[in-house]
Amino acid sequence: MTDVDPLLKYREQHKHRLNYMPWLYWSLKPKNRGWAEAWQKEYQAYLMEMETIEIGENCFISPLAHIFAEPGRKIIIGDNTFIAADCTLHGPLDIGNEVAINHHCILDGGRVGIKLHDQVRIAAYCHLYAFDHGMDPEQPIYQQPVRSQGIEIGRDVWLGAHVGIKDGIKIADQAMVGMNSMVTKDVEARAIVAGNPARFIRYRE
């Protein structure tokens, strides 16, 4: 049995850590920055070859994320943005600069798409679906017509863990949504909302 090179073994664990805690990518020591940048460059080139996707500068995209952007469902990712492991992203998506999408999030752009402005922070297990089914009881759900109005999340918005956003919602700049909330109505700028359905708590001071 051949011994595994300890350096390579450590590197694989470091990659695993980065997949789930990608903010660490920007604080890597020089000895690790080289191989990490090469790893990301190779993977991002593969993504751009296989999917209809544009990726900005200095991004981290976990190879354990599931990213689908067939023609007509383009994904644009801005500079200095990260996407962690076990996310599922389906275009159309327009993701700004310095956006954080943590592990196990689902973003499905439906037909109209999802727009994330700069500096949006999305905690783990958030679900954003920019489409919905009809509910006519005369037809099974799977045969109902599907609508799509789109979702827009403003600059510097923070979505806590396990937040759901329904189709047609706009969340204005610098709003915050508490953990385990379901957003069913538009949210004003700088408002803090929480609950299921999410309700106004106060404004950010």
C-alpha positions as CSV (number, residue, x, y, z in Angstrom):
1,M,0.0,0.0,0.0
2,T,1.4,3.4,-1.1
3,D,1.5,6.1,1.5
4,V,-0.4,9.2,0.6
5,D,1.7,12.4,0.4
6,P,0.7,14.3,3.6
7,L,0.8,17.6,1.6
8,L,-1.7,16.3,-0.9
9,K,-3.8,14.9,1.8
10,Y,-3.8,18.2,3.6
11,R,-4.6,20.0,0.4
12,E,-7.7,17.9,-0.3
13,Q,-9.0,18.6,3.2
14,H,-8.3,22.3,2.7
15,K,-10.3,22.2,-0.6
16,H,-13.2,20.5,1.4
17,R,-13.1,23.3,4.0
18,L,-13.1,26.0,1.3
19,N,-16.1,24.3,-0.4
20,Y,-18.2,24.9,2.7
21,M,-16.5,28.1,4.1
22,P,-15.5,29.9,0.9
23,W,-14.9,33.2,2.6
24,L,-11.6,31.7,3.7
25,Y,-10.4,31.8,0.1
26,W,-9.5,35.5,0.4
27,S,-7.4,35.0,3.5
28,L,-5.3,32.1,2.3
29,K,-1.5,32.2,2.9
30,P,0.7,32.7,-0.2
31,K,1.7,29.0,-0.1
32,N,-1.9,27.9,-0.5
33,R,-3.1,30.8,-2.7
34,G,-1.2,29.5,-5.7
35,W,-2.8,26.0,-5.9
36,A,-6.3,27.4,-4.9
37,E,-6.3,30.0,-7.7
38,A,-5.2,27.4,-10.2
39,W,-7.9,25.0,-9.0
40,Q,-10.6,27.7,-9.3
41,K,-9.3,28.9,-12.7
42,E,-9.6,25.4,-14.1
43,Y,-13.0,24.8,-12.7
44,Q,-14.5,28.1,-13.7
45,A,-13.1,27.6,-17.2
46,Y,-14.9,24.3,-17.3
47,L,-18.2,25.8,-16.2
48,M,-18.0,28.6,-18.8
49,E,-17.4,26.0,-21.5
50,M,-20.2,23.7,-20.4
51,E,-22.9,26.3,-19.4
52,T,-24.2,29.7,-20.5
53,I,-22.4,31.5,-17.8
54,E,-20.2,34.6,-17.2
55,I,-17.9,34.7,-14.2
56,G,-16.2,37.8,-12.9
57,E,-12.8,38.3,-11.4
58,N,-11.6,36.8,-8.1
59,C,-14.6,34.6,-7.5
60,F,-14.9,31.3,-5.6
61,I,-17.3,28.7,-7.0
62,S,-17.4,25.3,-5.2
63,P,-17.2,22.4,-7.6
64,L,-19.7,20.7,-5.2
65,A,-22.3,23.3,-6.2
66,H,-24.9,22.4,-9.0
67,I,-25.0,25.2,-11.6
68,F,-27.2,25.0,-14.6
69,A,-27.5,27.7,-17.3
70,E,-28.7,26.3,-20.5
71,P,-29.2,28.8,-23.5
72,G,-31.9,31.2,-22.6
73,R,-31.2,30.8,-18.9
74,K,-27.9,32.6,-18.6
75,I,-26.1,33.1,-15.3
76,I,-24.0,36.2,-14.7
77,I,-21.7,36.3,-11.6
78,G,-20.0,39.5,-10.6
79,D,-16.5,40.1,-9.1
80,N,-15.4,38.8,-5.7
81,T,-18.5,36.6,-5.3
82,F,-18.7,33.2,-3.7
83,I,-21.0,30.2,-4.2
84,A,-20.6,27.4,-1.6
85,A,-21.1,23.6,-1.8
86,D,-24.4,21.9,-2.3
87,C,-26.1,25.0,-3.8
88,T,-28.3,24.5,-6.8
89,L,-28.5,27.5,-9.1
90,H,-30.6,27.5,-12.3
91,G,-30.7,30.5,-14.5
92,P,-31.6,33.1,-15.5
93,L,-29.6,34.7,-12.6
94,D,-27.9,38.1,-12.5
95,I,-25.6,38.0,-9.4
96,G,-23.7,41.2,-8.5
97,N,-20.3,41.9,-7.0
98,E,-19.3,40.8,-3.5
99,V,-22.3,38.5,-3.2
100,A,-22.2,35.5,-0.7
101,I,-24.3,32.4,-1.4
102,N,-23.7,29.9,1.4
103,H,-24.1,26.2,1.3
104,H,-27.3,24.3,0.4
105,C,-29.1,27.4,-1.1
106,I,-31.5,27.0,-4.0
107,L,-32.0,29.8,-6.5
108,D,-34.2,29.0,-9.5
109,G,-34.8,31.9,-11.9
110,G,-37.9,30.5,-13.6
111,R,-38.6,32.3,-16.8
112,V,-38.0,36.0,-15.7
113,G,-35.0,35.5,-13.4
114,I,-33.5,36.5,-10.1
115,K,-31.4,39.7,-9.7
116,L,-29.0,39.9,-6.7
117,H,-27.5,43.4,-6.4
118,D,-24.0,44.0,-5.0
119,Q,-23.1,42.8,-1.5
120,V,-26.1,40.5,-0.9
121,R,-25.4,38.0,1.8
122,I,-27.5,34.7,1.7
123,A,-27.0,32.4,4.6
124,A,-27.3,28.6,4.4
125,Y,-30.4,26.7,3.2
126,C,-32.2,29.7,1.7
127,H,-34.6,29.0,-1.2
128,L,-35.5,31.5,-3.9
129,Y,-38.0,30.4,-6.5
130,A,-38.9,32.8,-9.3
131,F,-41.9,30.8,-10.5
132,D,-45.2,29.4,-9.1
133,H,-47.9,27.0,-10.1
134,G,-51.6,27.7,-10.4
135,M,-53.9,26.1,-7.8
136,D,-57.2,25.4,-9.6
137,P,-58.7,22.4,-7.8
138,E,-60.1,21.1,-11.1
139,Q,-56.6,20.1,-12.3
140,P,-53.7,18.3,-10.6
141,I,-50.9,20.6,-9.5
142,Y,-48.4,19.2,-12.0
143,Q,-50.8,20.2,-14.9
144,Q,-51.3,23.8,-13.7
145,P,-49.9,26.7,-15.7
146,V,-46.6,28.1,-14.4
147,R,-46.1,31.8,-14.0
148,S,-42.8,33.7,-13.4
149,Q,-42.6,37.3,-12.3
150,G,-39.0,37.3,-11.0
151,I,-37.3,38.2,-7.8
152,E,-35.1,41.2,-7.0
153,I,-32.8,41.5,-3.9
154,G,-31.3,44.9,-3.3
155,R,-27.8,46.0,-2.4
156,D,-26.5,44.9,1.0
157,V,-29.4,42.8,1.9
158,W,-28.9,40.0,4.4
159,L,-31.1,36.8,4.3
160,G,-30.7,34.7,7.4
161,A,-30.5,30.9,7.3
162,H,-33.5,28.9,6.0
163,V,-35.3,32.0,4.5
164,G,-37.7,31.4,1.6
165,I,-38.5,34.0,-1.0
166,K,-41.6,33.5,-3.3
167,D,-41.9,34.6,-6.9
168,G,-42.6,38.3,-7.6
169,I,-40.9,39.6,-4.5
170,K,-38.7,42.7,-4.3
171,I,-36.5,43.3,-1.2
172,A,-35.1,46.9,-1.2
173,D,-31.5,47.9,-0.3
174,Q,-30.1,47.1,3.2
175,A,-33.1,45.2,4.4
176,M,-32.6,42.1,6.7
177,V,-34.7,38.9,6.8
178,G,-34.6,36.9,10.0
179,M,-33.8,33.2,10.1
180,N,-36.6,30.7,9.2
181,S,-38.7,33.4,7.6
182,M,-41.0,33.2,4.5
183,V,-41.2,36.4,2.5
184,T,-44.5,36.8,0.7
185,K,-44.6,40.6,0.4
186,D,-42.2,43.2,-0.8
187,V,-39.7,44.5,1.9
188,E,-38.9,48.2,2.2
189,A,-35.3,49.6,2.3
190,R,-33.5,49.1,5.6
191,A,-36.5,47.2,7.1
192,I,-36.0,44.1,9.3
193,V,-38.6,41.5,8.8
194,A,-39.1,38.0,10.3
195,G,-41.6,35.2,10.7
196,N,-43.8,33.0,8.5
197,P,-45.2,35.0,6.8
198,A,-42.5,37.6,7.3
199,R,-43.7,40.8,9.2
200,F,-42.1,44.1,9.8
201,I,-40.0,44.3,13.0
202,R,-38.2,47.6,12.8
203,Y,-35.9,49.6,10.6
204,R,-32.1,49.3,10.8
205,E,-30.7,52.2,12.9
